[in-house]
């Protein structure tokens, strides 16, 4: 078997289907992809709206609810506890397959009839945390997304097992942190990135076990350092006071200084640890996994993003995981899932299913929507095992004749616009670029000016939109001695995303030994990037 060159049907660019990818496609009994890797991930990320929430009416109770689905979407939406309840059955919407029509056309009709859940949460595990999405096991949280096991956290995404976190992303086991990225087991940090086991510090980058430090990079087991220079405790406190870090001007000046200082210091080519024969950024504890990002505990995977918790034999897989095996072209699926192809938002003990959406506890389903604890269903219609096993191959042959088999659900079947979904964070495009690719764009709705402006309602200095400071937020800022924000929550999130590298690996040379390396830093960026060996020699 040799590598195959294909042309992406969206971008027109050539891409390679490697020997390993071909073998995986044969194992999963699917044709070779027709989209380049980036376009595959782009489409899958459109299936997950984590942060855009709207008020609408529950189509079951008639009550006002909060939902990830805009009111103008054509399908009914049930409040999440109602959706999980037993007052309705998605099997009631089942229809027979019509071989005179394309599959995607019939699937869209079913999808627009079956009720969707308002928010994608683990119902019954949220305490005083209604304004969240893609979450579970929370207490007293507000406007956080893709988060689990958190308490008293606000305006953040992808934080886990943490407490008192505000305006942070990709945090694990942290407490009392503000405007931080990709930190683990840290406490009382402000404006820090890529740190572990650090505390009581400001604007650190790639530091470990550092305490009472400011503006440092690549430091380990240090205390009372500023811009990588050692000071006595008394000198440190004097310099710290001079920074005026309790003021907005003081913080902005420090961050500008740090960004300039960090650019001239060595950077790791990739953020990764404890991997074997694997490539990717923010990839940990993985084996034989390639082009994977923001993931951990993978084996024999390729093109996976934001998945963790024991994922094996998966390709083109976005968001979630936790005991997932034999997954191909799926998004937002997880919790003991096995042998899924072209599925989205399927959860908990789902297996041997294709082209399914929002099903749970099901097996051997094809083209189903919203089913719970069913098996041998096609377009939500119940069949016997024998009928199912006879009909599915015929449907696949029909899809091959229409050119549908092996393709993911087309963009018009997606529940979200491009700029509503997490894809905008990692593959940002202009409205014109989005529409040119055949994706939807949702215009942001105008928010009226408050009748009465007070000291708790501010105007974003970038977007011009008004935003409110909640009491918990004010108490948090006072506790950490930091200034209140001058930008709205959405802009703060956008700013954080811009500080992270994109989901792409570049070829570049080590700035020290000139060897060829793969790096998440684009060659167009000004950071000094070392190979792993040179970085370790310099930083340790």
N, C-alpha and C positions, 0 to 999 in steps of 0.2 A: 504494500500500500504506500502510495506517495502523496505528498502534499498536493492539494487541489486549490487552484486560484479561482475565486468567484468574484463577481461584480455586485456591489451593494445596490439593491434596487431602489434605495432612497438617495444616497450620495453619489452613486455611480463610480465610487472608488473601488479599486481592487483590494481584496483581502484574502488571507490564506486560511484554509481549513486544514489544520495539521493532522498528522497520522492519528494522534491520540483523540482528537475531536471526531475524526471519522469513525474510529472504533467505538467511541461513546454513542454516536448517533446510531450506529448499527446495533449496539446493545439496547438502546431505547426504542429501536425500530422507528426512527424518524429520518426524513431526508436531511441532507446537508443544509445549513442555514443559508438564507438569501440576503440577510442583513449583515453588515460588518459588526464586530463585537460591540463597538460603542453605540451603534444604533439599536442593537438588541437591548442593551442595558437602559438606554434612553426610553425605549418603549415600555419596559417593565417598570421603571421608576414612575411612569405616569399613572400607574395603578394605585399608588399610595399617596393619599392626601393626609398629611399628618397635622398640618397647622392651620388650614383655612376652615373656619367654622362659621356657620350661618344659623340664624333663627328661621324656623319654618314650622309648619303644622304637622303633627303626627297624623298620618292617614288612618290610624286605628282609633285613637282616642279623641282626635280633634283638638288636642291641647298644644300649646306652644312649646317647642323643644329646640335644643341645640343640635345641629347636625353637620357632618362633613359634606353633605350633599346640598348644593344650592337649590333654593325653592323652584327654579325653572327646569330642573331635571324631570324627565317624563315618567319616571318610575315612582311608585309609592314608597314612603319612608316611615318606618315604625320606630318609636322610641325604643332604645336598646333593651330595656327589661321586657317590653312587650314582644319585641322580635324574638328574644330568647324563650318566651313563655310558650304555653301549650294551647293558646286560644286560636291558633291558626296553623295550617299545614301547607308548606310549599308544594307538596305533591298534588294538591287540589288544582294547581295551575298546569299540570302535565298535559302534553300534547303528543300525538304521534308524529314520526318523522316523515317529511314530504320529500320524496326523491326527485320531484320535479323542480325543486328550489335549492339554492345554495344553503349550506349549513349556517354560515354566519348570519344570513338574513333571518333564519328561523330562531337562532340563538338570541339575536337582538330583540325580537318580538317577545320572547320568553323573559328575558332580562328586564324589559320595560314593564312587564306585568307583575313580577314577583316583588314583594316588599323587600327593601334594603334596610339594614340596621343603621340607626342615626349616627352613632359613633362606634368606632372599632375598638372596643375595650373589653377587658375581662370583667363582666358584670358581677357585682357582688363583692368585688375586692377594692372598691374605691370609697373612701370616706372623706366627705367634704372636698371632692376633687372633680366636680362636674365639668368644668371648663378645660378638659383634657381630651386627647385623642391618641389612639394607638398606645394605650397604657394599661397597666394593671398593678394592683397592690400599692395604692397610694393613699396618703393621708395629708389633708390640708395643702393640696397643691393647686396651682392655677396657671393656665396657659402653658403647660408643658406637653411635649409629644414624644412618642417612641421611648417611653420611660417605664421602668418597673422598680418596685420596692423603694419608694422615695417618700420623704416627709418634709413638709414646709418648704417646697421648692416652687420657683416661679420663673416664667419667661425663659424656659430652657428646652433643650431637646437632647435625646439620647444620653440620659443620665440614669445611673443605676445604683441601688443600695446607698443612697446619699441623703443628706439632710441639710436644710438651710442653704440651698444653692439658688443663685439668681443670675440670669443672663449668662448661662454656661452651656457648652456643648461637649458631648463625648466625655463624660466624667463617670468615674467608678469609685465607690466607697470614699466619698469626699464629704466635707462638712464646712460650712461657713466660707464658701468661695464665691467670688464675683468676677464676671467677665473673664472666665478661664476656659481653656480648650484642651482636651485630650490629657487630662490629669487623673492620677490614680492614688488613692490613699493620702490625700492632702487635706490640710486644715488651715483656714484663715488665709487664703491666698487671694490676691487681687491682680487681674490682668496677666496671668501666667499661662504658659503653654507647654505641653509635652513634659510635664513634671510628675515625679512620683515621690511620695513620702516626704513632702516639703510642707513647711508651715510658716505663718506669720511673715509673709514676704510679698513683694510687689514686682511685677513684670519680669519674671524669670522665664528662661527658655531652656528646655532640655537639661534640667537639673534634677538631682536625686539626693534626698535626705539633706536638704539645705533648710536653714532656719534663720529668720531675721536677716534676709538679704534683699537687695534691690538691684534690678537691672543686670542680672548675671546670666551667663550662658555656659553650658557644659561644665557646671560645677557639681561636685559630689562631696557629701559629708562636710559642708562648710557652714559657717555662721559669721554674721556681721561683715558681709562683703557687699560692695557696691561697684557695679561695672567690673567685676572680677578682681577687684582690689581689696585686700584684707585691711580691716580697721579694728581698733579696740572697741569694746562696747560703748564707751563714752563718745568716741569719734563717730561711731555709726549713728547713735541717737541724734547727735548734732547735725550730721548731714541729712538724716531723714527729716528732721524738722525743717531744714532749709528747702526741701523739695515741696513743701506745702501740699502734701498728698490728700489733704482734706478738701482741697479746692479743685474745681474743674480745670482751671488753667494749669495748676500744678501737675495734675494727672496727664493732661494732654501733652505738656512739655516733656514729661518723663517718657511717655510712650514714643514720641518722635525721636528722642535721644536713643532709646533702646533699639528701635527699628534700624537706625543708622549704625549703631554699634554692633548689633547682631549680624548684619550683612557681611561684615569683614571677618567674622569668626567662622570656624569650621562647622559645617552642618552634615548630619548623617544623610546618606543618599535616600534612605527609606526608614520609616518608623516601623520596625519589625523586630521580634524577639522569639527565640525558641522555635524556629521553623526549620524544616528539612526539605530541601529540593523544592522550594516555593518562591514565588515572586509576588510582590504587591506592596501596598503602603498601609500602615496601621493594620498589619496582619500578624497574628500571634498564635503560637502553639499549633502550627499546621504542617501538613506533610503532603508532598506531591500536589501542590495547589498553585495555580498560576493566574496572574492578572486578577488577583482578589484584593479587595479593599475594605477597610473598616470591618474586619471579620476575625474570628478566632475559632480554634478547634475544628479545623477543616481537614479532610483527607480525600485525595483524588478529586479535586474540584477545579473548576476553571470559570473565569468571568463571573465571580460571585461578589456581591456587595451587601454589606450590612447584615450578614448572617453569622450565627454563632451557636454554641451549645451542642456541638456534636453533629456535624454535617458531613456526609460521606457520599461520594459519587454524584456530584451535582455540577451542572453547567448552566450558565445564564440564569442565575438565581438571585433575587433581590429581596432583602428584608425578611428577618426572623430566623427560622431554623429550629433549634432545640429538638434534637433527635430527628433528623431529616435524612433520607437516603433515596438515591435514584430519582433525582429531581431535574427536570429539563424545562427551561423557559417558563419559570413560575415567579410570581411576585406576591409578597405578603402572605406566605403560607408557612405554617409551622406547628410544632408540638406533636411529635410522633406522626410524621407524614412519610409516606413511602410510595415510590413509583408513580409520580405525578408528572403529567405533561401538559403544558399550556394552561395552567390553572392560576387563579388569583383569589386572594383573601379566603383561603381554605384552612381550617383550623381543627386541631385535636383529633387524632386517630382517623385521618383521611388516607386512603390508599387506593392504588390501581385505578386512577381516574384521569380523565382527559377533558380539557376545555370546560372545566367547571369553575363556578364563581360563588363564593360565599357559602360553601357547604361545610358542615361539621359532623364528625363522627360517621362518615360515609365511606363506602368502598364500592368499587366497580360501578362507577357512574360516568356518564358521557354527556357533555353539554347540559349540565344541570345547574340550577341557581337556587340558593337559599335552603336546600334540603338539610334536614337534621336526622342523623342515625338511619339512613336508608342505604340500600344496596340494589344493584341491578336496575338502575333507572337511566332512561335516555330522555332528554328534554323534560325531566321531572316526571315522566310517565313510568309506572312500575311494570317490570317484566319478570318472568321467571329466569332463573340462571341459564337455562337452555336457550330461551328466546333472546336474552341479552347477548350471549356469546355467539349467536348466529347473526344477529342484526348489526352489531358494532363493526365487524369487518366489512359489511356491505356499505355502511355509512362512510368508513374510511376510504373505500374505493370510490364512492361517489365524490368525496372531498378531493381526492386525487384528480378526478376528471374535471372538477371546477377550479383546480389550482389552489385549494384552500388548505389541504392537509400539510402539516409541517410548518405552517405560518401561525404566528401568534395572533390573537384577536386584533383586528384592524382598529385604527385610532377612533373611528366613529362609534365603536362599542365601548370606549373608555368612559368611566363615570366622571372623570375629572378633566378640566382643562390643563394645558401644559403648565401654566404659571400658578396653578393651585397645588400641584403635586411636588414631591420632593425632588423630582428631576431638575427643577429650576435651580436648586441649591448647587448641584454638581455639574450640570450641563446647561448653564444659562444661555438663553437665546433671546434675541429681540422678537417683538411681535411679528415682524415681517418674516424672519427666519422660521418661526414656529408655523405660521400659516403656509409657508412654502413647502414644508414637510408634510402637510396634510393634517396637522394637529390643531386642536381648538385653543383659543385664547379667551380668557375671561377678563373683561374690562372691570377695573376696580370701581366699586360703587362710591359715589360721593357721600361723605359724612358731613352733616350740617354743623355749623359752628355752634358751640354751646351757648345757650341764652345767657349764662352767667359764668364768667371766667374767674376762677379762684386759684389759690396757691397749690391746689392739688391737680389742676388741669393745665397741661403744658402744650406747647406747639413744637413739633419736631423740626429741628433746625435743617434737616435735609428734605423731607417730604412735604413739610408744611402742615401735616395732619395733626389734629389734636389727640392727646392721649392722657390717660388718667393715672395718677400714682395711687396704688392701693395702700391701705394702712400697714399691711404686713411688709410691703416694700420699703416704706419710710422707716419702720423700726429696724429693718435689716441694714439699711444704709447708715443709720445712726449707730448701730452695734459695731459695724466695721469701720466707721469713721471715714466714709467715702462720699463724694458728692452725688447728688441725685442725677439721673440721666437727662441729657438734652435731646435725645432721639427716641422716637417711638419704638415699641417692642419689635415690630416687623423690621424696621431699619437696623436695630441692634442685631437682630438675627442675621440679616443680610451682611452686615459688617463682619460678623464672626465667620460666616461662610467664606468670605473673601480672603480671610487670613489663612485658610487651609488650602493645601494643594488639591488639585482636581483629581478625578479618578483616571489618571493616565500615567504611563511610565515612558520616560524619555531616554534616549541614548545620549550620553555625555561623557566627558573625561574627568577623572579625578583631578582636582585643582593642585594636588601635591605631587602624585607620582605619574599622572597622565594616563593611567590605565583606563580602559573602557568600562563604564558602569551603567546600570539602569538606575534611574532616579525619578522621584516624584517632582523634583524641581526642574522646571523647563530651562533649557539652555539660555533662553531669553531673560531669565531672572538674574539678578545681580548677586544672589547669595553665593558664598564660597562653599562648594560641595566636595567633600572628600569621599573616597571609597571607604568601605567598612574598616579595613585594616588600618589605613592612615588615620581615620577618625579615632579609633580606639587608642592608637599610639599617642595622639594629641590630647585626647580628653581624659585619659586615665593615667 
